[in-house]
């Protein structure tokens, strides 16, 4: 497997180990890895919200303004066609607040991250 540029390689007792960058999408070398990490985090929060509220996919779809098949696809990891904004809107419609914090980065180039309460 080809390691992403953020993974580190170490050899211990003749075995090679790859240490994750904490972004599986970057580790796989996918384009827009940070956006995919954000989207997947939002989808996980949506899934948790649906479970917490005890909603069926049909009920969740109605609240979020989606179709049930779209909710099913999203929860199975097919969310590339949904924007971050749409996913945030879904969380809002499920009764969740979203706060966006902007601050100076520790490095020359900043990063996107999702911190769930």
C-alpha positions as CSV (number, residue, x, y, z in Angstrom):
1,X,0.0,0.0,0.0
2,X,1.2,3.5,-0.9
3,X,1.4,5.6,2.3
4,X,0.1,9.2,2.3
5,X,2.7,11.9,2.7
6,X,1.7,12.5,6.4
7,X,2.3,8.9,7.5
8,X,5.6,8.0,9.1
9,X,7.5,4.7,8.5
10,X,9.4,2.9,11.2
11,X,11.1,-0.4,11.2
12,X,11.1,-2.5,14.4
13,X,12.6,-6.0,14.5
14,X,12.7,-6.1,10.7
15,X,9.0,-5.2,10.4
16,X,7.9,-2.0,8.7
17,X,5.1,0.0,10.5
18,X,3.2,3.0,9.2
19,X,1.9,5.5,11.7
20,X,-1.3,7.3,10.8
21,X,-1.5,11.0,10.4
22,X,-4.9,10.9,12.2
23,X,-6.6,11.5,8.8
24,X,-7.3,8.2,7.1
25,X,-8.2,10.0,3.9
26,X,-4.7,11.7,3.8
27,X,-3.1,8.3,4.7
28,X,-4.8,6.9,1.6
29,X,-3.5,9.8,-0.5
30,X,-7.0,11.0,-1.5
31,X,-7.4,14.6,-2.8
32,X,-9.3,17.0,-0.5
33,X,-8.4,14.7,2.5
34,X,-9.2,17.5,5.1
35,X,-12.6,18.1,3.6
36,X,-13.4,14.4,3.6
37,X,-12.4,14.2,7.2
38,X,-14.7,17.1,8.1
39,X,-17.6,15.6,6.1
40,X,-17.1,12.2,7.7
41,X,-17.1,13.8,11.2
42,X,-20.3,15.6,10.4
43,X,-21.9,12.4,9.1
44,X,-20.9,10.6,12.3
45,X,-22.5,13.4,14.3
46,X,-25.7,13.1,12.2
47,X,-25.8,9.4,12.8
48,X,-25.4,9.9,16.6
49,X,-28.1,12.6,16.5
50,X,-30.5,10.3,14.7
51,X,-29.9,7.5,17.2
52,X,-30.1,9.9,20.2
53,X,-33.4,11.3,18.9
54,X,-34.7,7.7,18.2
55,X,-35.6,8.6,14.6
56,X,-36.1,6.2,11.7
57,X,-34.3,7.1,8.5
58,X,-37.6,8.2,7.1
59,X,-38.3,10.6,10.0
60,X,-34.7,11.9,9.9
61,X,-34.9,12.4,6.2
62,X,-38.1,14.5,6.6
63,X,-36.4,16.7,9.3
64,X,-33.3,17.2,7.3
65,X,-35.0,17.9,4.0
66,X,-33.6,14.8,2.3
67,X,-35.0,11.6,0.9
68,X,-34.8,8.4,2.9
69,X,-32.5,6.8,0.2
70,X,-30.2,9.8,0.5
71,X,-30.0,9.4,4.3
72,X,-29.3,5.7,3.9
73,X,-26.5,6.4,1.4
74,X,-25.0,9.0,3.6
75,X,-25.0,6.7,6.6
76,X,-23.3,4.1,4.5
77,X,-20.4,6.5,3.7
78,X,-21.7,7.8,0.3
79,X,-21.6,11.5,1.1
80,X,-19.3,12.9,-1.5
81,X,-22.2,14.6,-3.2
82,X,-23.2,16.5,-0.1
83,X,-21.5,19.7,0.8
84,X,-20.2,20.5,4.3
85,X,-22.8,23.3,4.4
86,X,-25.6,20.8,3.7
87,X,-24.3,18.4,6.3
88,X,-24.2,21.3,8.8
89,X,-27.8,22.2,7.8
90,X,-28.8,18.7,8.5
91,X,-27.4,18.9,12.0
92,X,-29.2,22.2,12.6
93,X,-32.5,20.6,11.5
94,X,-31.9,17.8,14.0
95,X,-31.6,20.4,16.8
96,X,-27.8,20.9,17.0
97,X,-25.9,24.1,17.1
98,X,-22.6,24.5,15.2
99,X,-19.9,26.9,16.2
100,X,-17.0,27.8,13.8
101,X,-13.8,29.0,15.4
102,X,-11.1,30.8,13.4
103,X,-7.7,31.3,15.0
104,X,-4.1,31.7,13.9
105,X,-2.5,28.4,12.9
106,X,0.6,27.1,14.6
107,X,2.1,26.3,11.2
108,X,2.4,28.3,8.0
109,X,-0.6,26.5,6.5
110,X,-3.7,26.0,8.7
111,X,-5.9,22.9,9.0
112,X,-9.6,22.2,9.1
113,X,-10.8,20.2,12.0
114,X,-14.1,19.1,13.6
115,X,-14.4,19.1,17.4
116,X,-17.6,17.6,18.7
117,X,-18.9,18.3,22.1
